[in-house]
Amino acid sequence: MQRSLKLVPSGLSPPPKPMKPLLFLAEAFINTFGITQPTPEAADRAAKFIAALMGLVILGVLGVGVAALYILVHH
């Protein structure tokens, strides 16, 4: 007779699911600025939008840094 393995003892809730970094970032942004909690689909969309904006900011900072280095080296 084989016994089934219980991962969660009775009476306890299952462990929380691991949170995706982008969703964590979106949730932190939403909670920080007091925005109404979105639906899961809207939260996914917000996470992608925030990640895209952060990517653009990083590219902009890198571009300014490269331009500054170029100007310093060639003048």
Summary of the structure (lengths in Angstrom):
residues: 75
radius of gyration: 22.3
end to end distance: 82.2
largest distance: 82.2
contacts: 131
relative contact order: 0.09
helix: 63%
strand: 0%
